[in-house]
Amino acid sequence: MNGTMRTVRVVLADDHPIVLLALSDQFSKLPGYVIGAMVSSGAELIRVVDAEPVDLIITDLVMQGDEDVELDGLRLVSRLRRSHPQIPIVVVTMMTSGDMFHELCKLGVAAIVSKEEPPSELAQISIRALVAKETIVSPKIQLRLAREGSTTKDLAREQPLSPRELEVVRLFAQGLSVTEIARTLSRSVPTVATQKRSAMRKLHIENHVDLVKYAVRTGLA
């Protein structure tokens, strides 16, 4: 590394140690890149980013170790974007929900990458994400969108479900009752029930079985 090359400090967040090791190994091969920290929860990620200089965040969207739902999913990304808007965020996910991708684009993430991509692809996208003006979408996610008759441009348009409805559907599909969801999200039971009904109406779904199937099919559950 020469004396004029900028060092890019990367923080990796994923609840699977093998994923963290694979990503760390990939980035260690890139000149000028340093892994500043590897964490397994949103709470840990917030602590590191608040306390240390960070140039790039690469994070899973949903980490099972997160007991605090306020530091999970869209809430985690939203909090990071509010508190550290200058740090590019690359979201790595197994989700296939166009609604979720849309919300991530609205939050201004630098890139959305499928976990099915090889680590080398993630590394290359992350390099581009440092200077990208718009959200980069990885090839496998582009392919999924194409199969659904959508394009990356469609992500910039309004999608059916709101962020609050997405969270309710995701938690419901994970087996939580409306009362449990209300407690988890610090909302009233009537509010959560209304948001669930609204999501079902927008999706033209008439029963809970089909709602869970939708969540599984789109990667929300």
TORLO-973121 format. One record per atom (N, C-alpha, C): y, x, z. Coordinates in pm, whole numbers, padded with zeros to 5 digits, always signed. Layout:
BEGIN
YXZ/...
This chain:
BEGIN
-00119+00085+00000/+00000+00000+00000/+00124+00089+00000/+00215+00066-00094/+00332+00152-00097/+00438+00102+00000/+00539+00186+00021/+00639+00156+00123/+00728+00039+00089/+00734-00002-00036/+00824-00109-00076/+00754-00244-00085/+00621-00246-00074/+00547-00371-00088/+00565-00457+00037/+00595-00584+00016/+00612-00676+00127/+00476-00714+00184/+00467-00716+00315/+00345-00760+00382/+00351-00910+00405/+00249-00982+00360/+00242-01126+00378/+00146-01155+00493/+00199-01212+00598/+00118-01242+00717/+00062-01384+00704/-00071-01394+00701/-00140-01521+00679/-00207-01569+00807/-00196-01699+00834/-00269-01761+00944/-00371-01858+00885/-00497-01844+00927/-00605-01929+00878/-00646-02027+00988/-00665-02154+00952/-00706-02256+01049/-00822-02337+00993/-00936-02332+01059/-01053-02410+01018/-01149-02414+01136/-01219-02527+01153/-01309-02537+01267/-01449-02483+01238/-01469-02423+01120/-01598-02363+01086/-01581-02210+01080/-01642-02136+01173/-01628-01990+01176/-01666-01923+01045/-01769-01974+00977/-01812-01911+00853/-01704-01922+00745/-01629-02032+00746/-01519-02049+00650/-01408-01949+00681/-01375-01935+00808/-01272-01839+00848/-01310-01697+00807/-01436-01661+00827/-01481-01526+00792/-01475-01504+00642/-01516-01605+00564/-01514-01593+00417/-01371-01577+00366/-01280-01656+00421/-01140-01647+00378/-01077-01515+00422/-01108-01474+00544/-01055-01347+00593/-01102-01231+00506/-01229-01234+00469/-01284-01128+00383/-01213-01126+00248/-01187-01246+00193/-01122-01254+00062/-00980-01199+00067/-00905-01237+00170/-00765-01193+00178/-00753-01046+00215/-00854-00993+00282/-00849-00850+00317/-00856-00762+00194/-00900-00819+00082/-00910-00744-00044/-00778-00744-00121/-00683-00826-00079/-00557-00838-00151/-00453-00742-00094/-00398-00656-00177/-00294-00563-00129/-00173-00640-00075/-00127-00599+00041/-00006-00660+00096/-00030-00781+00183/-00157-00825+00196/-00187-00944+00276/-00255-00904+00407/-00208-00962+00516/-00263-00933+00648/-00297-01065+00717/-00417-01075+00774/-00453-01194+00851/-00393-01180+00990/-00292-01260+01018/-00225-01252+01147/-00302-01320+01258/-00374-01429+01223/-00452-01501+01324/-00551-01593+01254/-00661-01621+01323/-00758-01720+01278/-00780-01817+01394/-00758-01945+01369/-00767-02045+01475/-00858-02159+01431/-00901-02241+01528/-00998-02346+01497/-00948-02487+01530/-00819-02499+01562/-00765-02633+01592/-00617-02639+01558/-00567-02761+01545/-00426-02779+01518/-00339-02729+01631/-00385-02749+01755/-00308-02705+01871/-00292-02553+01869/-00400-02482+01838/-00393-02336+01830/-00300-02293+01717/-00308-02362+01605/-00224-02329+01491/-00076-02343+01527/-00041-02453+01592/+00098-02474+01634/+00144-02362+01726/+00059-02325+01822/+00097-02220+01917/+00124-02088+01846/+00037-02052+01751/+00054-01925+01680/+00181-01926+01596/+00200-02034+01519/+00315-02041+01429/+00446-02045+01507/+00445-02109+01623/+00566-02114+01706/+00599-01979+01768/+00497-01897+01789/+00517-01774+01866/+00528-01647+01782/+00474-01649+01661/+00465-01526+01583/+00521-01545+01443/+00565-01436+01378/+00611-01446+01239/+00495-01477+01146/+00512-01577+01061/+00406-01620+00968/+00468-01642+00831/+00402-01594+00727/+00451-01611+00590/+00375-01716+00512/+00250-01745+00554/+00166-01840+00480/+00065-01901+00575/+00054-02035+00569/-00046-02107+00649/-00152-02163+00556/-00278-02136+00587/-00390-02196+00514/-00472-02273+00616/-00478-02405+00601/-00540-02487+00704/-00627-02598+00649/-00734-02627+00722/-00813-02746+00696/-00728-02866+00737/-00755-02981+00678/-00675-03100+00711/-00723-03166+00839/-00855-03173+00857/-00912-03237+00974/-01008-03139+01042/-00976-03103+01166/-01061-03011+01241/-01120-03085+01360/-01253-03089+01366/-01322-03171+01465/-01294-03127+01608/-01252-03003+01627/-01224-02955+01762/-01094-03006+01820/-01014-03074+01738/-00885-03122+01785/-00901-03246+01871/-00879-03232+02002/-00884-03348+02091/-00754-03426+02083/-00647-03359+02047/-00515-03422+02037/-00494-03471+01895/-00505-03603+01873/-00493-03657+01739/-00355-03633+01681/-00256-03608+01768/-00122-03581+01720/-00113-03447+01647/-00216-03363+01664/-00217-03233+01598/-00329-03226+01496/-00357-03337+01432/-00465-03345+01335/-00415-03411+01208/-00475-03376+01095/-00447-03444+00970/-00302-03438+00926/-00253-03551+00877/-00116-03559+00827/-00014-03528+00936/-00046-03564+01060/+00048-03537+01170/+00068-03387+01188/-00040-03312+01178/-00029-03167+01192/+00059-03109+01082/+00032-03150+00958/+00111-03099+00845/+00257-03140+00859/+00280-03264+00898/+00417-03314+00913/+00492-03234+01020/+00425-03207+01131/+00490-03132+01239/+00524-02989+01193/+00430-02927+01122/+00456-02791+01072/+00571-02789+00973/+00577-02890+00887/+00683-02896+00786/+00820-02918+00852/+00821-02997+00959/+00948-03022+01029/+00996-02898+01105/+00904-02833+01174/+00944-02721+01259/+00955-02588+01186/+00880-02574+01076/+00882-02447+01001/+00883-02474+00850/+00987-02538+00801/+00991-02578+00659/+00987-02461+00562/+01019-02342+00610/+01022-02225+00522/+00883-02165+00497/+00783-02207+00574/+00648-02149+00560/+00564-02234+00465/+00516-02178+00354/+00430-02253+00263/+00298-02289+00333/+00250-02410+00308/+00124-02456+00366/+00025-02485+00254/-00092-02423+00261/-00201-02452+00168/-00305-02532+00246/-00331-02655+00203/-00428-02741+00269/-00562-02730+00196/-00666-02697+00272/-00801-02687+00216/-00881-02804+00273/-00943-02884+00186/-01004-03007+00235/-01125-03050+00152/-01213-03127+00215/-01324-03191+00146/-01286-03332+00101/-01171-03380+00144/-01130-03516+00110/-01105-03531-00039/-01128-03652-00088/-01105-03681-00230/-01013-03801-00247/-00941-03835-00143/-00854-03953-00145/-00723-03925-00216/-00698-03998-00325/-00570-03985-00395/-00454-04021-00306/-00474-04119-00217/-00369-04158-00122/-00333-04042-00030/-00436-03973+00020/-00411-03860+00109/-00341-03747+00034/-00384-03720-00088/-00320-03616-00169/-00172-03650-00191/-00147-03777-00217/-00009-03823-00239/+00077-03795-00117/+00024-03827+00002/+00102-03806+00124/+00127-03658+00148/+00028-03574+00117/+00047-03430+00133/+00155-03379+00038/+00156-03432-00083/+00261-03394-00179/+00398-03435-00127/+00407-03556-00070/+00534-03603-00017/+00582-03516+00098/+00489-03463+00175/+00525-03376+00287/+00568-03238+00240/+00539-03207+00114/+00586-03081+00058/+00494-02962+00078/+00362-02988+00087/+00271-02873+00099/+00275-02792-00029/+00246-02663-00017/+00253-02575-00134/+00133-02591-00225/+00017-02625-00166/-00104-02640-00248/-00207-02724-00175/-00291-02792-00254/-00407-02865-00201/-00529-02810-00273/-00624-02758-00196/-00739-02690-00255/-00868-02754-00204/-00960-02783-00295/-01090-02836-00256/-01173-02727-00189/-01249-02767-00086/-01338-02671-00020/-01454-02631-00111/-01469-02700-00222/-01573-02664-00317/-01532-02547-00406/-01405-02512-00402/-01358-02397-00481/-01409-02267-00417/-01437-02165-00497/-01475-02036-00439/-01356-01973-00367/-01381-01890-00266/-01271-01825-00193/-01174-01751-00283/-01225-01695-00393/-01137-01622-00484/-01034-01713-00548/-01073-01838-00578/-00980-01936-00635/-00873-01973-00533/-00915-01993-00409/-00819-02024-00303/-00719-01910-00286/-00768-01788-00292/-00679-01672-00276/-00574-01668-00387/-00618-01691-00510/-00525-01688-00623/-00422-01801-00614/-00467-01919-00574/-00374-02032-00558/-00275-02002-00446/-00321-01939-00340/-00234-01907-00228/-00124-01809-00268/-00158-01714-00354/-00058-01620-00405/+00050-01696-00482/+00007-01789-00567/+00102-01869-00644/+00184-01960-00553/+00122-02007-00445/+00188-02102-00355/+00311-02042-00288/+00315-01910-00277/+00429-01845-00212/+00560-01867-00287/+00550-01891-00418/+00671-01906-00499/+00675-02038-00576/+00573-02121-00561/+00565-02245-00639/+00675-02343-00600/+00728-02414-00698/+00832-02514-00674/+00772-02652-00647/+00651-02675-00698/+00583-02803-00679/+00444-02778-00622/+00384-02883-00567/+00251-02870-00509/+00147-02832-00614/+00071-02727-00586/-00037-02685-00674/-00164-02759-00633/-00237-02811-00731/-00362-02883-00704/-00476-02805-00768/-00580-02776-00692/-00688-02691-00741/-00768-02760-00851/-00839-02682-00934/-00912-02737-01049/-01011-02847-01014/-01088-02832-00906/-01188-02933-00874/-01123-03065-00830/-01009-03057-00766/-00938-03180-00731/-00880-03244-00857/-00828-03163-00947/-00780-03216-01075/-00893-03287-01149/-01014-03229-01144/-01129-03290-01211/-01163-03425-01148/-01160-03432-01016/-01188-03559-00949/-01085-03664-00986/-00960-03624-00989/-00855-03719-01027/-00877-03769-01169/-00917-03678-01258/-00941-03716-01397/-01055-03817-01407/-01157-03800-01327/-01270-03893-01328/-01228-04032-01285/-01124-04037-01202/-01072-04166-01156/-00963-04220-01248/-00938-04146-01356/-00835-04189-01450/-00695-04154-01406/-00682-04056-01316/-00551-04015-01266/-00522-03871-01307/-00398-03831-01289/-00357-03694-01313/-00277-03645-01193/-00246-03517-01191/-00165-03464-01081/-00027-03528-01077/+00023-03572-01192/+00153-03639-01195/+00149-03771-01119/+00030-03834-01118/+00018-03961-01047/+00038-03944-00896/+00016-03823-00845/+00031-03800-00702/+00175-03816-00657/+00267-03801-00751/+00409-03814-00718/+00454-03960-00714/+00366-04049-00759/+00401-04190-00761/+00354-04257-00633/+00402-04376-00610/+00364-04448-00490/+00215-04483-00493/+00148-04460-00381/+00007-04492-00366/-00007-04613-00275/-00123-04680-00279/-00138-04806-00206/-00118-04798-00055/-00180-04700+00011/-00180-04698+00156/-00072-04608+00215/-00013-04656+00323/+00086-04576+00394/+00014-04473+00481/+00085-04370+00530/+00021-04272+00618/-00042-04335+00741/+00024-04435+00800/-00030-04501+00920/-00157-04579+00886/-00159-04643+00770/-00279-04716+00728/-00393-04620+00700/-00363-04506+00639/-00466-04406+00612/-00531-04359+00741/-00450-04334+00844/-00504-04287+00971/-00592-04393+01035/-00551-04519+01027/-00631-04627+01085/-00765-04639+01013/-00763-04636+00881/-00887-04646+00803/-00978-04528+00835/-00921-04408+00844/-01002-04288+00871/-01072-04299+01006/-00999-04339+01108/-01058-04349+01241/-01156-04465+01251/-01126-04577+01184/-01218-04691+01185/-01351-04651+01121/-01344-04577+01011/-01466-04534+00942/-01546-04434+01024/-01479-04368+01119/-01549-04275+01207/-01616-04345+01325/-01601-04478+01330/-01671-04556+01431/-01587-04605+01547/-01456-04580+01543/-01370-04626+01652/-01336-04773+01633/-01328-04845+01744/-01286-04985+01739/-01134-04991+01726/-01083-05109+01698/-00938-05126+01687/-00870-05088+01819/-00932-05127+01930/-00875-05093+02061/-00873-04942+02083/-00982-04876+02044/-00989-04730+02060/-00889-04659+01969/-00872-04711+01848/-00774-04653+01756/-00634-04668+01813/-00605-04786+01868/-00473-04810+01927/-00446-04711+02040/-00547-04688+02123/-00531-04593+02234/-00512-04451+02180/-00590-04415+02080/-00584-04280+02023/-00449-04252+01958/-00397-04350+01886/-00272-04332+01812/-00149-04376+01889/-00170-04421+02012/-00058-04469+02096/+00017-04582+02028/-00060-04676+01973/-00002-04796+01913/-00060-04918+01983/+00001-05033+01962/-00053-05155+02020/-00173-05202+01939/-00261-05277+02004/-00378-05331+01934/-00337-05422+01818/-00241-05513+01836/-00199-05597+01723/-00145-05515+01605/-00074-05406+01635/-00019-05322+01527/-00132-05259+01447/-00231-05204+01517/-00344-05141+01447/-00423-05244+01368/-00444-05361+01426/-00517-05467+01356/-00443-05508+01229/-00312-05518+01238/-00231-05552+01120/-00240-05444+01014/-00236-05318+01056/-00244-05208+00960/-00380-05202+00892/-00485-05234+00966/-00619-05237+00906/-00629-05350+00804/-00581-05467+00841/-00583-05581+00748/-00500-05551+00624/-00384-05489+00644/-00297-05455+00532/-00366-05359+00437/-00435-05259+00493/-00507-05162+00409/-00616-05232+00329/-00690-05321+00392/-00797-05393+00324/-00741-05480+00212/-00629-05544+00239/-00567-05629+00137/-00522-05546+00017/-00458-05433+00043/-00410-05347-00066/-00526-05291-00149/-00638-05266-00082/-00754-05208-00151/-00846-05315-00210/-00810-05441-00188/-00891-05554-00235/-01032-05548-00175/-01037-05516-00046/-01164-05507+00027/-01170-05622+00126/-01286-05690+00131/-01295-05811+00213/-01379-05796+00339/-01451-05683+00354/-01533-05668+00474/-01533-05523+00521/-01576-05506+00646/-01571-05374+00708/-01668-05275+00645/-01782-05324+00599/-01880-05236+00535/-01818-05168+00412/-01750-05247+00330/-01688-05192+00210/-01571-05100+00245/-01504-05128+00357/-01394-05040+00400/-01449-04903+00438/-01561-04903+00510/-01624-04775+00547/-01674-04703+00423/-01731-04777+00329/-01778-04716+00204/-01663-04652+00128/-01549-04719+00128/-01430-04663+00062/-01390-04532+00128/-01389-04532+00261/-01349-04412+00334/-01444-04296+00308/-01573-04326+00302/-01672-04221+00274/-01657-04171+00131/-01641-04264+00038/-01630-04227-00105/-01508-04140-00132/-01399-04166-00063/-01276-04092-00088/-01257-03973+00006/-01358-03950+00093/-01350-03834+00180/-01267-03853+00305/-01227-03976+00335/-01149-04000+00456/-01236-03992+00581/-01365-04019+00564/-01458-04018+00678/-01559-03906+00664/
